[in-house]
């Protein structure tokens, strides 16, 4: 449960930075894509490059499905909130 509280604010900050740095239409897409891809990189790294510590099956695709969706939505929400506050 703690990881949800780490993913959402960090993604919102990244989305807000995308909105602050860039003013193009592409910045909204980047605000959602960068957190999603960052979570994918972290999951793939932890599964394939960190030594195996035993345990059950690998559920990183499910973690990416739910956590990546949260990261993308939170990043885009941070982007939208910054755009709304700038008006």
Secondary structure, 3 states (H helix, E strand, C coil): CHHHHHHHHHHHHHHHHHHHHCCCCHHHHHHHHHHHHHHHHHHHHHHHCCCCCCCCCCCHHHHHHHHHHHHHHHHHHHHHHHHHHHC
